[in-house]
Amino acid sequence: MPANKTGPSGKSGKKKKGRRARLLAITVVLLLVAGIGYGAYWSVSTVRASFPETSGTLQLKGLSGEVKVARDDHGIPQVYADNAEDLFRAQGFVQAQDRFWEMDVRRHLTAGRLSEMFGEDQVETDAFVRTMGWRKVAQEEYDTKLSAATKKYLQAYSDGVNAYLKDHQGKSLSVEYAALEFQNDYKPEKWTPVDSVAWLKAMAWDLRGNVQDEIDRSLASTRLSPQQIDQLYPAYPYDRNKPVVEGGGIDPATKEFDPKATPSAPGSTPGETGGTGRTGGARTGNQGNAGNQGAQGNAGTPGTQGGANNNGSAATGGGAGAAGGLHTGLTALSKTLDKMPALLGKSGNGLGSNAWVVSGQYTTTGKPLLANDPHLAPQMPSLWYQMGLHCTKTGPSCPFDAAGYTFAGVPGVVIGHNQDIAWGMTKMGADVSDLYLEKVTSGSYLYDNQQVPFATRKETIKVAGGDTRTITVRSTRNGPVVSDRNSELGKVGQDAPVKDPAPDRAEGYAVSLRWTALEAGRTMDALLDINRATDFASFRKAAAGFDVPSQNLLYADTKGNIGYQAPGRIPVRKGDGRMPAPGWDPAYQWTGYLKPGELPWELNPKRGYIVTANQPVTDKKYPYSLTGDWGYGARSKRIDDLIQSKIKDGGKISTDDMQKMQMDNSSEIAKLLTPYLLKIDVKGSNERETKYVREAQKLLEGWDYNQEADSAAAAYFNAVWRNTLKLAFGNKLPKELRVKGQCLRVRPANDAGPQEDLDGNTRLVRECGEREPDAAQPDGGDRWFEVVRSILDKPGDDWWKTSGTRANPGAANRDELLARAMKDARWELTSKLGKDVNSWSWGRLHQLNLKNQTLGKDGPGIVQWMLNRGPWNLAGGEAAVNAAGWNAAGGYEVTRVPSMRMVVNLADLDKSRWINLTGASGHAYNAHYYDQTDKWAKGELLPWAFSPDAVKKGTDAELTLKP
């Protein structure tokens, strides 16, 4: 029990930095009280009450021996214990000290219980999570899948959290609980092992694969033909951008992947249960999946009047099949997904990571260097919590000596290194989820010409300040019926795009979700096994249990080896998984899963380095299709080029070089598009306008394509890119994909007549977008780089054409559209940044604001003011190595960031470096709330002490936990 303080009450070891931060907090709070009048409630004691005890001695019930917690001058803890259970008990205690509010919100999200904390507004989210059954699956994993050792560690971790909770409630836990008392009498429950396991479901959800792409393609079919949709999802450019693993294949003798084997023909190897593998391209057509290509007619050209689309109406054939219930249902599902809290970030092309490792043959240290920076949603505090977990003497009873990035609420280290190996992760993007159309009656659904009863269960949702809700969850053989969670989703499918023979459509279809994370797995075992792996063999063995989410796992060790492993439970299916499939047809069922041995890997490739940045894992000759929705390789190609530029002619790469590569701001689309922009003879409506636009155009002359924060050229180019996408593509997409509130004049449905009558009066109607800004299309990521690349040398391509009126003619070709985009960008930036182009800067447009993920977004204004921080003017950009991402449809605000950065030096682990987006603390006004952010924004890294001597040298405060 954390009481009976026998040492100094947190005063020893405090440096001037901490005192200055506390004085600042006191000053700010006093000004706040004086200026707004919240008086005694928002007092200094309220803000400081939750600051953790970091020095002296505390008692912790359940320990078998003393545990030391040494924190450096950024508050990052290194924990030392004599046995593993004490180590994880202390980890739970320390993470609760710094981050319990974050942990509590996460467990309520994963259990579908946010309404208990925040009230009525969260009922829809809770109902959707309950329908998927995250907590139910986590409980099954704990009961039936996890090892006895993992359960023991999870329980020890929970005991540590609960020891902290025993003596801390309300404002002593965090200022958020004090704020919550305004509307709620909520009190936290004890932490349980299943709370930790369930968090992995939220992580898997945010990295789930291509559900959103399935929805987007289906919604796009209301305006675009299948051929046009294929143009917007082009094939991966294997001839230009390399996959992660170059070569290898399934060994005919062992039936397992061998990096040295001769590749077999695509689709020729059976999966685990005998089902045929999917073709490697996965973009060559729909193979009849949901019948989309067969049911829809060929459409007209994509010419529009500010969004008026000649191919959009049922009358012209484009999208006729999906114009009814399926369209309505998928729109509603997309809106429901938008409302889901995305703890890692909105699922999509920009949600990814960089990781690369260079062999000692090409490094100045003679041993590998490994870099990693996951690209996730910015939040306050950062998703990551830096920590070291050390057994004072490693051995069978206490095998852990690791440090790195953890999740508050989960034992162990997620990304980092131990005494022998280092590992990084990036999103693999495997297609592990499918939407199915289900033909339903009142109590059953159709499968293989038989009516099958739903599996049902009741879920009760308690609502703070409101009435308790009860929902019924229905499930099919494909998974839970997600369309039950929204009234519009119940209208799905009267005209769904499926080939005949199909069931009677009078009552429409429901939509179910099949997803590998809804089946119990062993990911928690795998995480802890990776923590104690000592070589590539034990690393691969641990990775075999990493069921969900499917991640690219990068490896290096102190002996000089580098490697890669693709893990995950990957389904084998017929069809290509690009569109919702007919659930009643057995031909569209998953036929099994790839075996761990069939998944790609490599060790010490001849090229001497491995790059993984969300590009395809293998080339087209790999016999199974892991997905068709990869990143398009802009970042991986740039990293590969940077490495090659350093090692050519015998050059070597240093730790400094790795760090500089992480901050590379080069824009790949700017290199492609700028030469065309400079050739445009821009002309305004008058001499003044012409001069204004040409002033901006001249910014691009001599620009090196780097997106530095102070670059005027980067600001202008990105504005031109945004307006180009809007004119060529965005205005031609259905309202369900466009930004909420952005309204256009479009052709009404079923109107195939001219856009103007004989008197020149428009026939168009007003139509407004419906998608959240950070999830709308076109998002401007490297998929759109490839789309534009494919038509850039075709000035007459239909995508460049926009319809207009007599008063406002549209563009007839590429150059006219680019000229219009350049003019629109000039006036947009004039309104945002001023008339003088020389005063423009990319960072003033491209800003990062850090927001608390709950009360910092929707709480009272005073609470948001206390919890949120920013803005920061950032360099970098979408699909740059320094991936400060933004959504071109929604605006320039930063929506994804390198959530942390690390460079591990396998020659001397104490010379490794790391940084977090915010800081160790989740407590507003604590000295470590965001003390790393300024350094992070500048591309700086902190020293990363690992050995006992190095940690001791850098210790700023030490806490002893006693039994």
QUIGI-V80646 format. One record per helix or strand. SS is the DSSP state (H for helix, E for strand). FROM is the first residue (numbers start at 1). TO is the last residue. If there is no record, write none. Layout:
BEGIN
SS&FROM&TO + SS&FROM&TO
END
This chain:
BEGIN
H&16&36 + H&44&48 + E&56&59 + E&67&71 + E&77&81 + H&84&110 + H&115&118 + H&120&132 + H&134&144 + H&148&166 + H&170&172 + H&175&180 + H&193&206 + H&211&220 + H&226&232 + E&249&250 + E&257&258 + E&270&270 + E&276&276 + H&289&295 + E&305&305 + H&314&316 + H&320&322 + H&325&339 + E&352&358 + H&360&362 + E&363&363 + E&369&376 + E&380&380 + E&384&391 + E&395&395 + E&398&398 + E&401&407 + E&415&418 + E&421&427 + E&433&440 + E&444&447 + E&450&453 + E&455&461 + E&469&476 + E&479&481 + H&482&485 + H&488&491 + E&509&515 + H&516&518 + H&523&531 + H&536&543 + E&551&557 + E&562&566 + E&571&573 + E&581&582 + H&586&588 + E&590&593 + H&596&598 + E&601&603 + E&609&612 + H&634&650 + E&653&653 + H&655&662 + E&666&666 + H&668&679 + H&687&698 + E&706&706 + H&712&728 + H&730&732 + E&739&740 + E&743&746 + E&756&756 + E&762&762 + E&765&769 + E&771&771 + H&782&791 + H&798&800 + E&803&803 + H&814&833 + H&837&839 + H&842&845 + E&847&850 + E&852&852 + H&855&858 + H&861&867 + E&869&873 + E&885&886 + E&894&898 + E&900&905 + H&909&911 + E&912&916 + H&933&938 + E&942&944 + H&948&953 + E&957&962
END
